[in-house]
Amino acid sequence: QEATELEMMKLWKGLFYTFWMSDKPDVQEALAILLSDMVFDFRKESLSWLYITSFWKTMIREWGGIDRFRMDKYCLLIRK
């Protein structure tokens, strides 16, 4: 069964704040790689695209709330 856009947006909200709470640089980098590699774990290409578009919608929605202390780690996530 395919996930809905709402379900994927809820997933990314949780992933966004999981990343928010990661404090150590090694943990941040490992989590960024894990989150970026998840796109290959879906069985259908349509789910991979939904995962990617939900990521970008989440980043757009949350970008204004990222403080200067966390900006570097979110830039790392975007690069990965």
C-alpha positions in Angstrom: 0.0 0.0 0.0 1.2 3.5 -0.9 1.7 6.2 1.7 -0.3 9.4 1.3 1.2 12.8 1.1 -0.2 13.6 4.5 1.5 10.5 6.0 4.8 11.4 4.4 4.6 15.0 5.6 4.0 13.7 9.1 7.0 11.4 8.7 9.2 14.3 7.6 8.0 16.5 10.5 9.2 13.8 12.9 12.5 13.4 11.0 13.0 17.1 10.9 12.7 17.4 14.7 14.8 14.2 15.2 17.5 16.0 13.3 16.9 19.1 15.3 17.7 17.3 18.5 20.9 15.8 17.2 23.7 17.8 18.9 27.0 16.1 18.1 28.6 16.6 14.7 29.3 12.9 14.1 25.6 12.1 14.9 24.4 14.9 12.7 26.5 13.7 9.7 25.5 10.0 10.2 21.8 10.9 10.5 22.0 13.2 7.4 23.5 10.3 5.4 20.9 7.9 6.7 18.0 10.2 5.9 19.3 10.9 2.4 19.9 7.2 1.7 16.3 6.3 2.7 15.2 7.5 -0.7 16.6 4.2 -2.1 14.7 2.1 0.5 11.2 2.5 -1.0 9.9 -0.2 -3.3 8.2 2.1 -5.7 9.7 5.1 -7.5 6.5 7.1 -6.7 7.2 6.7 -3.0 10.8 7.9 -3.4 9.5 11.0 -5.2 6.9 11.6 -2.5 9.7 11.3 0.1 11.8 13.9 -1.7 9.0 16.3 -2.3 7.8 16.0 1.3 11.4 16.7 2.4 11.5 20.0 0.4 8.0 21.0 1.5 9.1 20.4 5.2 12.3 22.5 4.7 10.3 25.3 3.1 7.8 25.3 5.9 10.4 25.1 8.8 13.2 27.2 7.3 12.3 30.4 9.0 12.3 28.8 12.4 15.9 27.4 12.1 18.1 29.4 14.4 21.7 30.4 13.6 23.1 27.6 15.9 21.3 24.9 13.8 21.7 26.4 10.4 24.9 24.5 9.6 23.5 21.1 10.3 20.4 21.7 8.1 22.7 22.9 5.3 24.5 19.6 5.8 21.3 17.7 5.5 20.4 19.6 2.3 23.8 18.9 0.8 23.4 15.1 1.5 
